[in-house]
Amino acid sequence: MRIGILGTGMMATTLGGAWVRAGHDVLVGGRDRAAAAATAARIGAAGYGTLTDGAVHGDLVLVAVPADVAPKVVEGLADALSGRTVVDCTNPIAPADGGLMLTTGGTTSVARRMAEAAPGAHVVKAFNLCHESIWTLPRPAFEGAPLAVPFCGDDPGSLDQVTALITSMGCTPMPCGGLARAVYIEATAAFAIGAWWSGTEPRFAFPTPAQASPNS
């Protein structure tokens, strides 16, 4: 798969590295060509260039820039992104009230704002729940099970692409519905990261159905 990456930070580096290891053709695009070159060299990407270069390279394009600027970046590349799968891995969160809150107010999502900014693109929310270090693992698995990656979007072809991408990383795709549900995935990140920061383990709040109904 041809993948363009918009951004040169840790998520761009670790996800891009995972995709290079999985055999994908990755190009890193950034505002700073030197930073893009350094990131590309670090992960063994096929090339580097500007944000526009990243947008036009990929059948699938990862937006790995800060959540507060992601819609504006996408808007500036709307023509180049038209018809492409655009993956939003951002988390619009900030410390507040002793924990984390959504900077969007919880009534919309960054993914939705990106879709509105580039109406010709097919936006998919994915890869935002895990710390970037998880994507450095060759095939992430925990307690004997491959890592599940939640994602949501509206375009069937783009969802198929993201499913294939997740599978190529040795992870399990977890489809979560249409793009309207991206706000819930972003809220889940705020909840889970806030719990980790407080020293607790959010997964213990979610027993499996079999564990919850042992007599059924």
N, C-alpha and C positions, 0 to 999 in steps of 0.2 A: 504494500500500500504506500502511496506517496503522501507524506505528511509534512505540512508546513507548521512551524511553531512561531507564534508571535510572543516574544519575550525572551529574556536571557537570565531570569532568576532561578531559584531552586526548583520550583515546579517544572519549569521549562527544561532544566538540566536533568532532573531525575526521571520524569516521564519520557523525555526525549531519549535518554539513555536506555530505558526499558524497551522502547520501540526499536532502537537500533539493534539491541540484542535479539529482539524478536524477528529481525530481518527486514524491517521496513526502511524505505527510502526517506530519510528525514533531512529537512533543510531548516536551519534556525534563522529567523528574521528578527531584527531589533532596530530600535531607533539609533543605537550606537553600533556601527559596523564592527568596531574592534571588540566590543563585548559579544556580539553575535559570533565573530570568528573564534573567540576564546571558548565560548560555550560549545560551538560545533566541534572544535578540536578536543574538548574534554570528553565528549560523548561519542566521538567517532562518526558524526553526522556526515551526510554526503556533501553538504555545502552550507553556506551562510549568505546573508544579504540584508536588505532592508525589510521593513514590515511588509511592504508590497510584494517583495520577492517571496516571503514566507506565505503570503496569501495566495499567490498565483501558483506556487509549486504544488500545493497539496490538493488531493481529492478530499482530504480531511485536514482541517486547520485547527490547531489548539490555540486558544486564547489564554495565555499565562501571564497576564499583567495584573496590577492591582485592581480589585473589584470596582473601585470608585472611578477608574478611568476606562475600564473595559468597553462600556457601550460607546464612548466617544471614539476609541480606537477603531472599533468595528464600523462605526458610522463613516469614518474617513476612508475605509477600505470596502465600502458597500458594493461598489461595482465589481471589484476583484473577487469578492466573496460570493457573489451571486451564483446560485446553483451548487455551492459546495457545502459539505458538512462542517459545521463550526462547533467545536467542543468548548464549553465553558467550564473551567475547573476552579473558578474563583469562589471565595467566601466573603460575603459582605458583612463582616462582624467587627465589633469593637468592644473594649471593656466598658461595662456599665453596671451599676447596682450590684457590685461584688461578683459579677460573672461576665457573660458575653451577651450582647444584643445584636440583632440584625440592623444594619445601617439603612436598610430599605424600608424599615417599619413593619416588615412581615406581610405586607399586602400585595407585594409583587416580588419578582426575583431579578437578579442581574441577568439571568438567561433570557427572561422575557424582554428586558430593556434592550438587550443585544439584538433580539429578533426584531424588535420595533425599529432599531437603528439601521438594520440591514435586512429589509423585508425579503430580499431575494435569496438570502442564506437559509440553511436548514440547521437551526441551533439545537444542540443536545447538551443537557447538563450531565456531567460525569466527572469522576476522579477528584471530587472535592472533599471527601470524608477522611482520607488518610493523610497523616503527616508525610512530608515529601520523602523521608527516609525509607518508608515502606516500599517505594518504587525502585529502590536500589537493590532489593532482594531479587535473586534470579527468578523464582517462581513463588510469590508470596503465598504461604499456607500457615494456618494456625490451628492447633488442636486437631491435626490430621485432615483439615478441610481447606481447599483452595480459598483464597480471599474472594469475597463477593463484592462486585462493584455496581452500586445502584446507578441507574441512568434514566433519563426521560427525554422525550422529544416527540414531535408530531409527524415527521416525514419517515415513512416506512423504510425507504432506501438508506437513509442516514442511520436509522436505528440498526439496520442490518450491518452497516459498516462498523459502528461502534461495538456491536456484539462480536464481530469478527476480531476487532482490535483487542478487546478485553480477553477473548479466548486465546489469542496469540501470545498473551503475556502469562498464560498459565492460570488465569483468574476465572471466576464464574460470573457471567453476566447476570445482573439482577434488574430486569426491566420494571420500571415504576410508573408507566403510563405516559400521558401527554405532557407537553411542556408546562401546562398549567400547574403541574405538580412539582416543578422545580423549586418553588417557594418552600415546599416541605423538606426537600433534600437540603436546601440551604439552612433551614431552621434546625434540622437534625444535626448539622455540623456545629451550629452555635451551641446546642445542648450538649453534644458529646465532647467538644473541645473544652467547654466550660466545666464539665464534670471531671475531665482529666486534669485540668488546671487545679481543681480543688482537691485532687488526690483520690478521687473515687473512680470506679470502673463502670461506665454506662452500660456495658453489655449485660451486667448482672440484673438490670431492670427488665430484660427481655427474655424470659424463659421460652423454650420452644413450645409449640402447641402440645406435644406429647408430654413434656414436663408439667405444663400448666393443667392438663386434664389427664392425670395418670390413670383414671378409672374408665375413661371413655374408649 
